[in-house]
Amino acid sequence: MKNKKALILTASLALVAGVFTLSVVACAPQDTKDKDGQTTTPTDGLVVPYSLDAYDAYNPVVKTLADGTEVQRTPSEGLVFTTLDGSYTYHTPERTVPYNTYYLKADQKGCNACHSDLADTLATMEYKHVDLRNAMGLQVTVQMCKDCHTFGNGYLTNQYSFGSLVHGIHQGVEQAGCWNCHVGTGSGDGMQLWDEVKHGQLRGITPLAEVPGDFSYDQDKITAAEDLFDFGWDYFEWDYIRSENTANNTPLDQELFDTWTVTISGEVNQEVTYTLPELIEKFGGVTVPITLHCTLNPIGGPLIGNSNFTGVPLTKVLAEAGISPTAAGFTFMAPDGFTESIKMPSFSEAYFAYQIDGVPLSWAHGYPVTMVVPGAAAPASVKEVSDVVVFGPEEAAEIHEWEGWPLETEGDYYTSGGWPLNDANGYRNKPNVGLFDFVEGQIITIGEPYEFSGYATAYNTKIAAVEFSLDGGVNWTRYETPNVNTDSWVIWHLTYTPTDDSAYVLSIRSVGEDGSVTHEPLEYLFNAKPE
């Protein structure tokens, strides 16, 4: 028995030794070919067998845009090896090729690897899409696409359709592969969109606990009439008329302007009707800056603008008609039956607008007259308005005011009685914040002040502050915006001076006076480099 045990032990040791030898051979440095086809033998089996020359061959791509802006979507590695969460990686450039470009293939990932401008891509599709091209330099991102194509009861025919849409569009495209858009995780989260998680995957990012700089704000930025967004569903008769006249460059119809009538009725002492010229002559027009903000505008999106509208104040016409003391709100109507409503507590003023920038409205913007409502979402600004119906408390209880895009809730998207929507869970895009004239990966100069600028708005809620983070949202630097109004957007300016050669991720969110915070902060990677 003793000899038998010894034989077993000897055999076992031999087997272990064999496995160990095989393992050592398998893990030992192996001769391999470098990028030029030369055989190299690394000195350490734990590092990638490439020289520093090979490291340089994998430097991230730097592109120069048409306006001269330099963009590097993938951080450089060498001076900095940290990640956004502050983790320090052990690799050094003398011992390995870049992690971001060699292993992650980051320059080949994400929408902008193939599409330099998603707004242009969407505008040139055969299937008509709302035009997201804009003069404000607001970069359209895949996250904006997800915002619009996830859940929107009453807006989307197909809920949760984003994945089906994008996979269908890319099916059969030779250049497209799963890993160009996705990243696989070992955390149980499965496939994720690279553009959503990339800032947590990349190396060469320096996190900072504070975002120091010179901050200012105003409400002065004006959007020219030709740059003001237009969003039409082509549901009602006048939707089609506007679309056709715009597509055909149909001249404005002066007779339509001269004979257009507006009626005030409902909870008033007397119903009144005026032609548009009579309305202007009797009550006079005023010019005011007003922000139009689409209910569906995603975080940081371009479906927003602040233009100088000339129009007749609704309060003047209501004074003439004699509004009832029990009036609780208004319904604005177009001749084709399209209606939107606003409740009295949300109302300060509205305008029968007939000009933008001192010239008549275009067909697209509702010629001959549009009801523009400061502080309300864009649907309340009814195009070709023909009627204002003043309603009482009972009607007010039945209407839904569009104050943003309600978040989906579990089983209670509607109130207990059905419509209207349940806003108790908050909004996808209220408050909203955007970044002007900046793109992911943009390069700025070390030691030189750079001004970041953008918008913040929360429909009928005042903006209280804009907050910034350089460590992935662990810490936020808050800048207050007192004494703003809800008629016009808040334009914020942050002048920041980078001091070190590195990549950084700037997160931005806005805060409403009611304490609400941007549901999904913006995130933009930028690179600070010597001149």
N, C-alpha and C positions, 0 to 999 in steps of 0.2 A: 504493500500500500504506500509505504514511504517513497519507494522508487517511482511509483506511478504518479504521485503528487509532484515529485521533482521533475518528471518528464513534462507534466502539464504546465508547471511553472516555467520551465525552460522554453517550452513552445510559446507560451504567452508572452514571455519577455522578447522572444524573437519576433513575434508578431508586432508587438508594440514598437520594437526597434525598427522593424520594417516600415511600419506606418509613419514613425517619426522621421525616418530617412526620406521616405517619399514626400512627407510634408515639407521637410527642409528643402528638398530639391524643387518642389513645386513653388515654394515661397521665396527661394533664393533669387538673387538678381539674374535676369535672363538677358542675353544679348538680344537687341531689338533694333529696328530701323528708325532713324530719326526722320525729320521732314524732308531731308535731302537724299534719303536712301542709304545713309552711312550707318554702319553697325556701331552701336555704342553699348557699353557695359556700365550700368550704374554702380555706384559704390555702396548704396544703401537700398536693400530690398523694399523699404517702406515708402520710397519716394518714386515719383514718375520719372522714367529714364529719358529726360530731355534736357538739353543744355539751356543756358540763358538765352542763346540765340533763338532757340525754339520758343522760349517764353515770349520773346518780342514778336514772334510770328503770330501769336494769338492775341495781340493787343486789340482792345475793343474798337469797333468801327466808329469813326468820327465823320459825320455828314455836314455839309454846308447847305443850308436852305437858300431859297431864291433871294431872300432879303438879307443874306449874309450871316444869319444866326447859325452858330455851330452847335451840333447836337451829338451827344454820346450817350446812348441809351443804357449801356452797361458800364458800371464803375470800373476804373483802373485799380489794379492791385499792385502793391509794392511798398509804397510808403504807409498805406493804411490797410489793415487786415480785419478790422472789426466789422460787425454786422449791425443792423439797425437796433437790435436789442442789447447791444453792448458786448456781445460775446467776442472773444478774441480767438482767431484761428492760428494754428501752430505753423502753417506753411510759410515759407519765405521765398522770394523770387529766385534765389540762387539754387533752390532745391526742387522747384516744381514749375509746371506751366500754370497759367491763370485758372483758377477754379471756375470763375464765372463764364469764361468763353470756351475752355477746353472741356470741362465736365458738364456744365449746365447748358452750354451752347446758347447763352442768353441773347446773343445778337441775332439768332435765328428764331427767337420766340416772341410771341405777342403779336397783336394786330399790326403794329407799326413796323414790324419786320418786313411786311409785304405792302402795307398800305400807309404811305407817308401821311395821308390826310383822310381820315374816315368820313368826314363830311363830304369830301369830293367823291369818295367811293360810293356813298349812298346816293348822291345826286346823279350819278351816271349809270345807276342800275336800270334795267328794263322795267322793273316793277316800280311804280311811282312811290316815292318816299317823301315825307315832309323835308323841306330843304333846311339843313342845319348849318350850311355855310354862313359865315357871319363876318362882319367887319371889326369885331372886337378882339379877335385873336383868341377866342375861347376854343380850346382843343376838344374835339369830340372824342370820347373814350368808349371802350367797350362797356364800362360800368354804366354809362348813360344809356347804352342800348339795352342792358339788362333791366335798368329802371323802368323803361317803357314797355318792355316785352315780357314782364314777369306777371304782375297781377294788376288789373285795372277794370273792375266790374263796371260795365256801362261804356267803357272805352275799347277794351280788347275783346275781339271775337274768340280768340284762342288764348286761354290763360296759360301761363308757364310755357310760352312758345319759343323762348329765346334759343334754347338748345336745338330744337327741331329746325328752326330757321337757319341757324348758322351752319349746322352740320349738313343740311340740305344744300345750301348755297355752295359749300366747299366740296361736296361730293364729286369726285371725278377730276378735281383740280390737281394737276400733277405735282405742283410745288407744295401742296398742303398735306401735312401729316398730323397725327394726333398730338405729337409732342411739340409741334410748332405753337399750339394754342394752350396745351395743358401741362401740368406738372403732376407727377404721381407722388403720393406721400406714404410714409410708413406709420402714420399716426391714426390710421383708421378713417381718415377723411376722404380717402379715395382720390379720384381725379379732381383737380381744381384748375380754374382758369389761371394761367400764368400771370396775366395782367392784374389779377386780384391779389396774388400772394407774392409777387416777385420781390417786393421791397424787403420781405422777411427772409428771402432765400439768398440774396446777393451779398457778396463780400466787398469790402472797400468803402463802406459807409460809416461815417462818423456820427454817432448820436450826441446831441447836446441838450442839456437840461433846460436851457433858456434860449429865447429868441430875441436878443436885444436889437434895438433899431429905433429909428425916428418914425413915429406913426402919426398920420393925419387922416382926415376924412372930410368929405363934402358931399353934396347932392347935386352937383352941377353938370355932370356929363350928359350931353344931349345926343340922342341917336337921330341921324338924318332920316328923312322919310323913306328914301330908297333903301336904307339899311334896316328899317324896322321889320321884324319878323311878321310873317303871316301864316296862319294855320287854319285851314278849312277842311271840313269833313265831306263836303258835297252830299249832304243829307237832304237839304231843303232846296226849294226852287231858286232862291237868290244865291245859294252857294254855287249852283251850276252857272248862273248868269255871270257871277263874279269871275269864276274860273275861265269861262269861255271868253269874256271880254278882255281878261288879262292875257290869255294865251294869244289872242288875235290882235292885241294892241289897239283895241277899239277906242276911238276918241270919246272923251267924256261927253255926256248928253246934257246940254244946258237946259233943254226943255224939262228933262227929268228933275233937275235941281229946282227949277222955277215952279213946278207944279207939285212937288213932294209935300205931303201934309203930315203933321204931327198932332196927335190928339192926347189930351190929358183927361182921364176919367176915373171912375171908382169913388173912393172915399174923399171926394172934393165937393165944395159947395156948388160949383158949376162946371160942366164939361166944356172944355175949350179946344178948338182946332185952329191951327195956323199952317199956312204954307211956310216952307223953309225961309224964303225971302222975308215974309211977314214976321216970322219969329226973330230973325236977325235984326230987322229994322226996329221992332218994338222993344226988344230987351237988350240988344247989343251983344257983341261977342267979346270975350276976353281970351288972352293967350296965357296958358299955364303949362309948366312941365308936368307930365304924368307918366308913371311907369305902367306899361302893359307887361304882365307876367303870366305866361300860359300855365294853366293848372297842371299840365303834363310835363312842364319843364323839369328835367332831371337835375340832380345836384350838379352845379357848375355849368348847366346847359345854356344854349344860345337862344332859347325861346323867350326872350326878354328884351326890353328896350325902354328908353326914357326919352320921349319926344315932346316937342312944343306943340300942343294942340290949341287951336282956336275954336271956341264954341260958346253957346249960350248957356249960362248957369241954370240948372234945373230948378233951383230954389226960387229964382225970379219968376218962373212960369207957375210954380206951385203957389206962390203968393198971390198971383193973379187969379188962379182957379179957386183958392181958398181950401187949404188942406184940413181934413177933419181931425179933431183932437184925438180920435181913437185910431188914427192911421198907424199901421205897424210896419209898413214897408212898401216896396214897389216891384211891379213886374214890368220889364221892358220887352217890347214885342216888335218883330219884323212882320211885314205883310204876308210872308209865306208861312207864318205860324211858329217860327222859332221864338222861344222866350227864355229869359233868365231873370232871377229875382234877387233882391237884396233887402235885408231887414233894417228897420229904422236905427237900431243901435249901431249898426255898421256904416250908416250913411252920414256923411258930412256935406258932400256936394257931388254932383254929376254934371256932365256937359253934353249938350247936343253939338258934337264936334263936326265941323265941316271943312277944316283946313289942318294940315300939318306943315310946319315950316313956312306958313304964310301962303301956301298954295292949296288948291282943292285936293281933297282925298283922292287917292287912286281907287280904281275898281277893287283892287285887292284889299284895301283898307276900309271899304264900306261906303264908297261914293253912293249917294250924295251926303249922307249924314250917319254918324256912328255915335251911340251913347257911350261916353267914356266915364268910368267910375274910379276915382282915385282910391287906392287901398284895397280894391277888390281884385279877385283873379280875373284874367282876361275874358272869360265867358260872359261876365256881366256887361262887358262893353259890346253891346249888341249892334251888329252892322245893319245898315238900312233900317234904323229904328223908325217906327211909325206910330207907336202907341206907348204911353206910360199909364199903367193902371195902378192906382193907389189901393192897397188892400188893408184889411183889419186884422185883429189878433187871431181869429180862427184860421185864416189863410196863412198867416205867418207861421203857425205851428206845423204846417204841412210842407213847407219849402225847405230846400237845402241850399245853403250858401256855399259857393266854391271858394274856400279859403286856402286851398292847397290840395295835395293829393293824399287822401287818407291811407294810412298803412293798413295792410291786411291784418285782420284779427281772427282768432280761432273761433269760428262758429258764430260770430256776432258782427259781421261786416256791416250789416244793416241794424238800425235801431229795432226795438222790440216790435214796433208796428210796421216794419218793412222799410220803405223809403222814408226818410233820407238816410244817407250813409252815417255810420257811427264814427265820429272823429275823436272819440275818447282815447284811442290808442296813439294819437299823434299823427304826424304827417311825414311823408317821404321827403318832401322838398320845402318844408316850412320849419325853421328859417332856411334860406338858401344862401349859397356863397359861390362866387366864381372868380377865376384868375384870368386876367387879360394878358394877351400877347406873350404867352409863355407856353413851352412845350416840354414834355417829358424828356429828361436828359440834357436840357439846355446847359451850355457852358457859360459861366460868368467868371470875372477876373478877380483873383485874390487881391485884397487891399483896396479895391475900388468899390464905392457904394453902389448898390444895385437896388432899384425901386421895383418891388413887387406891387401890383395894383389889381383891384378887382371890384366886384359888386357884392353887396349883401342886402337881402330884403326878406320880409316875412309877411307879405300881403298887408293885412289890416293890423299887424302887430309891429310895434317899433323895434328896431334893432338896438340892443343895449351894448353890444361889444363884438369885436372880432378877435378870435384867439388863434395862436400859432404854436406849432410843436415841431421840434427837430429830433425827437426821440421816439417816434411812433405813437404819440399820444399818451405817453407816461406822464409827461409834464406839459402844461399849457401856459403860454405867456398871454395874458389878457390885456387888450387895449379897449378902453371904453369909448362909446360913441354917443355922448349925451346930446339932448336937444335936437334930435332928428325927427322928421315927420314920415308918415306912411304914404304920402302922395308920390314921392320920388325915391328911387333906390339910393342906398348909401354907397358911395365910392370910397374905398379905403386905400391907403398908400402905406407901405412899410419899406423903409430904406434900410437895407441890411448890408453889412460889409463882411465878407468871408475872410478869415485869416489863415486858414490852413488848406493845403493841397489835398482834397478829398472829395468824395461824393457825399451828398446829404439828401435827406428826404424831408421836404417841407409839407406839413399837414396844416390845413386851414379849416376853420369852422366859424359860424356866426352864432350869436346868442340873442334870443328875443327878450323883450322887456318882461315877458311872463316866465322867464327861466327856461324856455324851450331851447334846445341845442340842435344844430344840424345833425340829421339822422346818420349821415355817412360822410365824414370829413373828406375833403379833397386831399390827394396825396400826389406830389410831384417830386421826382428825383432831379437834382441838379448837380453839376460838377463845378467845383471851384478850382481854377488852374492859374498858374502864372501867365502873365501877358505874353 
